[in-house]
């Protein structure tokens, strides 16, 4: 029977046990020993679940207290000067990720951005010319011992050296490739330590090899892996999220003992490799989709893999296409799904069961004569977005004066991104309502009270444009998924986004439509409480698409079009209800960008069209906002401009306004709100810190086109944190206005 293995298991726990442990530790309710005990129990449970499905070896190192990229950064000893302490100390890593840790001074955390084209956020390594590596595999060695003590054969998993280097950010403008040889030596020491601890195989994850890597980076990859070839362990090089494109022959010739290929996103590449593989090295076939929740067509897979399985024997391993970090843990216990949907789904545990069943079929030569799966029957380019519905009546330069007259805002208006703290009381009220302990009328009364408090707090702080706070929303995507036809939501389908933050992606399983108003009544109530403008708040079509598990039997462009039509109807009703500003968030626009440049124009065409279809039906005096965060925007600035939003707010605080330079150099023509308050850290920035960021922004954008706002929504923060932070933000904006009075 072919060997089955796993590239990585969801670390957060089926019931978000890691989240609760982390937040208990950060709040001082758990001590370090109890935190470690809970982490160890999670690891043991996950190894047992994988072993029960036949996974051998089991991965170690896929568990992380915050982020797996940060873990490798710590093992390499690459710690910026502002963070004191031992790199492997847990509080040092929390300090780097959050800017705050027990007994440490509050400082700016390391940057955070998206892991390739997923909604997972990693902590960006900071490099400079003087950086030195001090490799220490101690955390992985400890987990090796844990797994062995439980009776498992462990396989350490690490972010590969080329991917780590590719993701690193030189803070002094130096060339990251200058570190390639020293990094290879550091990884060699890590592998040496793992080998001495008894590891046989080590998995090095290299999704960067599935991107458009320049020639000099491929040369560095070959140099690095040549330096690792004589180590004491066998290296399984894992490439996922695509293939190596024109460099595929060079990838397959790298001196490693095994190669993992993504057979979901690079089906033909895997098929070709299966035909020509000589069996002297392991070929890991990633044939179970690690990024979506649909069951696999095992008949089709058995038919595709059968000839290679007979020829290669134990040189063929079976695996998910990528680590299972991006899917929920277990389908068991899901009771909210529409009839007939559950049998079509597979979460992480079920995907491993599928691997086991596939291996058994191949071993028994149960090979169908033919097979096929549910794939799109039309192409993205065939999806029609009517051009006449994609344009505002007038261009921005003509709309802007009308909006200024309509809104009468000061220069550099202050606002927030949308959500306000989701307090324990709000969450308790929502649980009671869902459980039937609170009827609809009582629930609505409580939510209206929360909205009233949110409006009063913002008025007291002096914000210019208010939000209703989204107390009624569990999540910016799930909330809409619950109210649109053709989309299902789960009871416990949690997926990690970053650190302790988890989301439950909806499941798009049918045609999408809007049965009725979604946000309008809440907006109407909020606006009735204040003379200041309240933003209507919507999640954009591309973000709902990207942050959902999407059907595969039609192009993603068609799903985006259906979402845009539904949102356009909501926008029209918000405007009719008196909304003078409507924000349509698209933080996932950059995330959805294909890894290959050749595939990007088609995606950007329909993604922009979807946003414009949702937003373009309003009057010129109605101001359309959008929000984007935690992504590298430099390569999609043309598309961002084509969205034709009147105002865009972006994450900029962690990068110290670095993103703003790209917008300025591009000549972004509309209004912009660069974030000056990093909400993913518990620290409260001082007024002077925010003012310095605003002054930097004012040097590249005129005050008439500048807004002041946080980086992102505030639902994960407490009122005790955001009151002083927002007060400092408002004071900074007022100071800037005073300094620049005509």
NORSUL-V336882 format. One record per helix or strand. SS is the DSSP state (H for helix, E for strand). FROM is the first residue (numbers start at 1). TO is the last residue. If there is no record, write none. Layout:
ss=SS from=FROM to=TO
ss=SS from=FROM to=TO
This chain:
ss=E from=3 to=4
ss=H from=17 to=26
ss=H from=32 to=52
ss=E from=58 to=60
ss=H from=68 to=75
ss=H from=90 to=98
ss=E from=112 to=114
ss=E from=121 to=123
ss=E from=126 to=127
ss=H from=138 to=149
ss=E from=154 to=159
ss=H from=161 to=167
ss=E from=169 to=170
ss=H from=176 to=196
ss=E from=201 to=205
ss=H from=207 to=210
ss=H from=215 to=228
ss=E from=234 to=238
ss=H from=245 to=252
ss=E from=258 to=262
ss=H from=267 to=276
ss=E from=282 to=288
ss=E from=294 to=294
ss=H from=298 to=315
ss=E from=316 to=320
ss=H from=324 to=326
ss=H from=342 to=344
ss=E from=345 to=345
ss=H from=348 to=363
ss=H from=380 to=382
ss=H from=387 to=389
ss=H from=396 to=407
ss=E from=414 to=414
ss=E from=419 to=419
ss=H from=424 to=434
ss=H from=440 to=461
ss=E from=466 to=466
ss=E from=469 to=469
ss=H from=478 to=481
ss=E from=484 to=488
ss=E from=495 to=498
ss=E from=501 to=503
ss=E from=507 to=514
ss=H from=520 to=528
ss=E from=534 to=539
ss=H from=541 to=546
ss=E from=549 to=549
ss=H from=556 to=576
ss=E from=581 to=585
ss=H from=597 to=615
ss=E from=623 to=628
ss=H from=634 to=643
ss=E from=647 to=650
ss=H from=658 to=666
ss=E from=671 to=675
ss=H from=687 to=698
ss=H from=703 to=705
ss=E from=706 to=706
ss=E from=708 to=709
ss=H from=719 to=739
